Amino acid sequence: MERLIKPVFWSNRAIKDLKKVRKFYIEIYGLEKAKQYTQQIYDATKILENPDYNFVEIGAIDDYFSHLKH
């Protein structure tokens, strides 16, 4: 069965939030580190577009929600 991979689109709200994160990091770590951190966040979303990535191993199971069906 072929995997259906859809592109990731950043909403205007997500872009604004990422800019806020960058501004925060600039104040704490400086411009260069802020660029690195925000680029890492952006690049992490590219995993979702990778058809070869094993999504079974992504994330963790939270026992607090184990009683839920979905």
C-alpha positions in Angstrom: 0.0 0.0 0.0 1.4 3.4 -1.0 1.6 6.1 1.6 -0.3 9.3 1.0 2.1 12.2 1.7 0.6 15.7 1.8 2.7 18.8 1.8 2.9 20.9 5.0 1.5 24.3 4.7 2.2 26.9 7.4 -0.8 29.0 8.4 -0.5 32.7 8.9 -0.9 32.1 12.6 1.8 29.5 12.7 4.2 31.9 10.9 3.4 34.7 13.4 4.0 32.3 16.3 7.3 31.2 14.8 8.3 34.8 14.5 7.4 35.3 18.2 9.6 32.4 19.1 12.5 33.8 17.1 12.1 37.2 18.8 12.1 35.5 22.2 15.3 33.5 21.3 17.0 36.7 20.0 16.5 38.3 23.4 17.8 35.2 25.2 20.5 33.8 22.9 21.2 36.3 20.2 20.4 36.5 16.5 22.5 33.6 15.2 21.3 31.1 17.8 17.7 32.3 17.2 18.1 31.7 13.5 19.4 28.1 14.2 16.6 27.3 16.6 13.8 28.6 14.4 15.3 26.8 11.4 15.3 23.6 13.4 11.7 24.0 14.2 10.8 24.7 10.6 12.9 21.8 9.3 11.3 19.4 11.8 8.0 19.8 9.9 9.7 18.4 6.8 9.7 15.0 8.4 5.9 14.9 7.8 6.5 15.1 4.1 9.1 12.3 4.0 7.5 9.1 2.6 10.3 7.0 3.9 10.0 8.1 7.5 8.7 5.5 10.0 5.9 7.4 11.8 5.3 4.4 14.2 8.4 5.5 16.1 7.6 9.2 16.4 6.3 10.6 19.7 5.5 8.9 22.9 2.4 7.3 24.4 1.0 9.2 27.4 -0.5 6.8 29.9 -2.8 9.6 31.1 -4.8 9.2 27.9 -4.6 5.4 27.5 -8.3 5.0 28.4 -9.3 6.8 25.3 -10.1 4.9 22.1 -8.4 7.4 19.7 
